[in-house]
Amino acid sequence: MPLRLPDKLPAIELLKKENIFVMDDSRATSQDIRPLRIVILNLMPLKITTETDLVRLLSNTPLQMEIYFMKLKSHTSKNTPIEHMMMFYKDFDVLEKEKFDGMIITGAPIEHLEFEDVEYWNEISKIFAWANTHVTSTMYICWAAQAGLYYHYGVPKYQLPKKMFGIFQQHTLQPQIPLFRGFDDVFYMPHSRHTEVRREDIEKHNELEIVAESPDSGVSIVMARGGRQIFVTGHMEYSPYTLDSEYRRDLGKRDDVDMPKNYYRDNDPQKAPNVTWRAHANLLFSNWINYYIYQETPYNIEEIGYKNKFHTL
């Protein structure tokens, strides 16, 4: 089954060129099926790029999904045309009465700020709380993972002396859980962040479970509430050249960013990236959709709520 996307979303044509099966609203309305409803709170500056990256991964499933894009009322994007935002995004206060099977909250380039100093902290805090009662499972990515751990559990973040930048080997600590079905014992994850969360802080909370980590990049995936919350500190959604674009953007402008590690072939930035994470990225998202959303969400979407029952992993 394809993804059901808003008519004229740029990602549709981009992904069709990659032979990925997507469908616009006009075609999807003819199918008599209850699709999964997935909402994406996109906090990244280059919204169209992030949309395409996430839609590419979400399309790797036999299930039909309706994709919605949420934006914040307390923040205006400076890097995406306002026409695009008006056409494809809805404010949280427009969507807050609706229920969703899944939610993705992306990273944001605001790690240098304390959480309470972020201009939209009050609004995003409301969204974090809302997701507990209106979404079956929420995936928090990079900054959002740190922010979610802080908001829900008080886990602090720490500044790094150098940017955690590159592709790092991860170890599955609980390979038997559905999230890692089909995974190898090790997998690779892109990281691009100036801050970190630490194992010792997470272990203070019995509700939190570290399910993957790296000796180099630290904690990578944390789960809570039987999979209702999944915190991913890296960027499995990144396309092959995203780290390259970030590196060339910052080259000569910052002194805390080195060449991304384990990324370029022969560690030569004049050569193409060595893509080592794509297969596991597709598995991670398809497992999340299948085992933590599709098999857990009620058919009647209005029954989604805080008291939903989830098996203990």
N, C-alpha and C positions, 0 to 999 in steps of 0.2 A: 504494500500500500504506500502511497506517496504522502508527503506533507501537504497540508492545506494552508496556503499562504495568502496574504492580502493581494488582490489584483495589482499588478504593476510593481511589486516589490523588486528592486534591482537584483536581489539574490536569485530570483527565479531564472532569469536569463543567464546569469553567470554559472549557475549550477547545471542548467540544461546542457551547457557546453562541456561539462564534465560527465555527461551521461547519467546524472543523478535525477531520479524521478521525483518531480515536484508538480504540484497542481494548484492552480489559482482557485479562488472562491467560486467563480462562475461554474467551473467544471465539477467541483466537489459537491455542490448542492444537489447534484443528481444522484449521489450515492446514499442509500438508506442505511446508515450505520452511525453509531454514537462514537465520534472521534474523541481522542484524548485532547484535553485543553491544556496547552502549555503556555505560560506567560513568561516573558523574558524582560527583566529590568536591566536595561543596557546602560551601564555607567561609563563605558569606555568612550574616549574622545572620537575615534573614527568608527562611528556607529554602523555604517554600511559594511565595513570590513568585518566587524564583530558579528553582525547579523549573518553574513555569509558563512563565516567560520562555524557558528553554532548550528545553522540550518543544515550545513553539510553533514555534521555528525548526527543530528536528529533524524536525518533522512535514512539512516542505515538501520531500519527496522521495518517489519512487515505491517506495522500498525499505522492507521491514519491518525494524524494529529492536526489540530488547529493551533496555529502559532499566533500569539498576541504579543505586542510590544508595549511595555509600560515606561513612562517617563515621570520625572519628578517635577512638581510644580515650583519647587523652591530652587531649581537650578536650570539655567538655559545653556544648551550645548552651543559651543563656539565653533565647532569643527564640522558640523553637519548642516546642510541647508535647512532652513526653517520649513520650507515646503515639504521636505521629506519627513520631518518630525510631525508636522500637522497631518500628513496623509496617513502615516503608518503607526503613530504612537498615540497612546491615550494616557492621561494623567491618572495617578493612583486614585484620586477621589472619584474618578469616573468608573474605575474597575473594582473598587473596594467592596461593593455589595455582591460581586460575582464569586463563584467557586472555580478552582482550577485543579486539575489532576497533578500537574507538576509546575515548578517554577525554577528559573535560573536567574541568579543575581550575579552580575559580572564584577570584575575588578574595576578599579578607578585609580588614576595617577595622583593620589592625594596622601600617600603614605607618610610624607613628612609632617602631616598634621596630626595632632591628637584627635581622637574620634569626636569628642565634644566640640572641637573647633571647626569641624567640617560644616560648611554652610547648610547642608541639607541633613544634618544628623537627626534632627527632630522628626523630619518626615520619614527618613529611612528606618528609624526606630519603630515608627508606627507600622511600616511595611513588614519588618521582621516579626512584630507581634501578630499582625494580621495573617501572615503565612501560617502560623500555628493552627489557626482555626479555619482557614479558607483554602489550603493547599494540602494535597496528600503527601508530597515529598518535595523538598526544596534543596537545590544544589547551589552552594555558595562558592564563588571562584575568587582566588587570589585575595585582593583587598577585602572583598565581601566576606571571604572565609574568616579573615582576621576580625572584621567588624562584627560578624555574626557570633563568633566565639566570645567576643568581648561583651556584646549586648546580652546574649542569652546566659552566659556562664561566668562573666567577669574575667576571662582569660586575657592577660595583657599582651601587647606587642612590643618588640624591641628593635631599635635601629641597628642596622648592620654597618660595619665600617666600609664595606664594599658591596656593591649591588650583587645579589644572588642572580646570576645571569648566565643562562646556558641550558644544556640538556643534562639531566642528572639521573643516574640509576636509582630506582626505587625498589624496595623489598616489600612484598605482600606479607603482612604479619598474620593475617587470618585468611589464607587462600581458600578455605572452605566456604566462605560466605558468598551469596549470590552475586555481589558486586564484582567479584573477581572470577566468576565462572569463565573458563577458557583462557585465563591469564597464565603466563609463565611465572616462575618464581621471582623473576626480576622484570621490571619494565622501565621505560624511560619517560620523563616528564619535563617539558620546558618550564623554566622559572625565570621571572623577570620582576624582581621586587627588592626594595630597600629595607624591609623590615621582616621580622620572623615571629612566630609563636614557638614556645618551648615545651618539650615533653613534660618537664616537671610541673609546669602550671596546669597542663591538661589533665595529668594524672591525679590532681587534687579533686577532680569531679568524677564521681562514679558513673554519671550519665554519659560521659564521653569515652569513646573508644578509638584509640589510634590504630588504624587498620593498614596503613602503609607509611613507610618513612625511608629516608636515605641517610647514609653516613656523611654525605656531603651537603645536601640541601635541607636536612632535618625532617620534621613532621610534614607529610604530604597529604594524607587523607585522614580525616576524623569523622566518625559517625556518631549520631545520637538518636534516641527515640526510635530504635529499631529501623533506622533508615529514613525516617521522616526528615532528618537533617543530615546533609552530607557536605562537609567542608573540604574543599580541594585548594591547597595553598599555591599550586602552580597553574599552568595554562595548557591542559591537554587539548583545548580547542584550537590552539595556534596553527596557522597554516605554515608551510615550509619556510617562507621568507619573512615572517613577522619579526623574529629576533634580528634578522639582518637589517630590516628597516629601522628598528629601534637603535641598533648599534650605529648605523650611519647617521641617524638623526642626532645622537648624543656625542659622536666622535669630535673631540676637541672642545666640547662645550661643558663637559663635566669631568671632574678628576676622580670620581668614585665608580666609574663604569669601565670595566676591561672588556676585551673581546669575549663574546659568549663562549663558554667552555663546552667542549665535546660537541661542537656544532658544525663548523666548516670542515670540509674534507681536507685532511692533512693539516688541520688548524690554520688554513690559509684563507683569509677573507676574500681573496680574489677567486676562490673556487666556490662551487655550489654547496649549500647545506647538505649534511648527511641526515636524512629523515629517518629517525629511529623510534618515533613515538606514535605514528599514525595508526597502526593496527590496534594497539591497545587503547588509543583514544576512542576509536569506533566501538570497541568492546565495552569500555567503561560506560559510554552513553547509552548503548543499546541494552546493557545489563540494568542500568538505572531505570530506563523506561520500562523494561519488561518486568523486573522483579520488585521494584520499589514503587512503581506507579500502576502499570496495567493490572498486575495481579493483586494489588491491594486497594485500589480506588473503587468506590461503589459505582454501580451502573447508574444509579440516580445521583447525579453530581451534587444535588442539594444535601445529600447525606454526609458529605465531607465535613469533618469538624474535629475538634480537639480530642474527642473521645474515640476516634477511629482506632480499631484494634490492629496491631502489627505483631507479627511473630518476632520472638526474641532471637537475634542472630548470634 
